[in-house]
Amino acid sequence: MESIFGGLIEFDNHKEFDDYIQNMDRDKALLIIEKQIEYFVLQGGFSLTENHVLYKCLNKLKEDENKNQGNLLSDDDSNGDTN
């Protein structure tokens, strides 16, 4: 069993953990960030792995936000120009 944040999030094995991180969506990223902050408050610090997971979560949210902003901009302009 793999766990992070003092057992606040658990996985059956390391592959399940890796798959979760690689296939993370916005909701999963927010859940992990919430648990990280909760754990940080309880323990006062993160391991290297936990820091890496936080980094991946924040990047995922940033990627999704950038994709959404791009879609919104292209949807606003049905003629293909900026006027």
C-alpha positions, 0 to 999 in steps of 0.5 A: 500500500502506498500513501501520501500525506500521512495516509490522507490519500492511499493507493494499493500500489505504486503503479496505481499512484503513478496512474492517478497522477498521470491521468489527473483531472482538475477535480483530482488535482484540487482534492490532492491540493486540499489534502496536502494543505491539510497535512501541511497544517497537521505536520508542518512540512512535505516530503520530496514526493509530496512536493512533486505531487503538489507541483504536478497538481498545480501544473495540471490546473494551469494547463487546464486553465490555459486550454479553457482560456484558449477555447473561450477566446476562439469561441468569442470570435466567430468570424476569425478576426479580432474586430 
